[in-house]
Amino acid sequence: MAYRPKDTQERIVHRLKIAKGHLEKVIKMVEDDCYCIDVLHQSQAVQKALRETDNLMLENHLKTCAMDAIGKGRKEEAVAEVIQVFKKMS
């Protein structure tokens, strides 16, 4: 398991709960046959909350796991791992 300071872990969980709440709202809106544009706005809120969570996790990874790997001489491995994340994002 990766190292995460308690406050970082709490922030990640908080952001995921925000995304969950937005997603539950999207589901309810679709079930209630709400106006499409309103549903799309709510869906965008889910995506934004997840992007913010991803950014926080990546920042934590770079500051902890990646720095540790670089310090142990595994620079290429650490860089390749982060590049792979960015490739999946596009």
N, C-alpha and C positions, 0 to 999 in steps of 0.2 A: 504494500500500500504506500502511496506517495505521501510525503510529508506535507501537511497543511497546518499552518498556525490555526489555533482555535477560532480566532476572529475571521480568518479567510474562509474556513469551512462553514462557519455560521452565515457569512455573506453569500456563499455559493448556495447553501440550502435555502436561504431567504429568497434569492433570485429564482431558484427552481420552483419554489412555492408560488411566486408571482406568476411565472409562466403557466403553472398548473391551473391557477385561478382563471387566467385569461383563456386557456384552452377549454376549461369547463364551460366558460361563458360562450365560446364559439360553438361548442356542441349544442348547448341549450338554444342558441339563436338559430342554428340550422334546424333543430327539431321543431322550433316554433315558427319556422318559415319566415324569418325576419328578412328585411331588405338586404339584398346582396352586398351593397356597398358598406353597410354597417357591419356585416359579418366579416368582410375583407379588412376593415379597419381593426377589428378585434383580432383577427388572424395575424395581422402585421404586428400587433402588440405582443403576441405569443413569440413571434420570430425575433423581435427586438429583445425581449427578455432572455431568450435562449442565446442570442449573440452576445449579450452582455455577460451572461454566465460563462460562455466559452472564452471570452476575453479575460475574465478574471482567472479562470483555471489555467489558461495559457501563461498569463503573467506569473502566477504562482509557480508553474512548472519551470519557467525560465529562471526564476529567482532561486529555485531550490534544486530540483532534480537535474536540470540541464547544467547548472553551475557545478554541481557535485560531479557529474560525469566528465565535464571539461577538466575539472581539477584532478580527476583520476586518469587523465590522458585519453579519454574516449570522446574527443572533440568531434570527430567525423560522425560518430554514432549519434551524438546529441543533435548536431546540425541536421542530419538526415531525418531524424525523427520529427523535428519541427517542420522541416520542408514538406514532409509527407502530410502533416496536418493541413498546411496551406493548400496543397494540391487537392485534397479532398473538399476544401471549401469552395473551390471554383468549379 
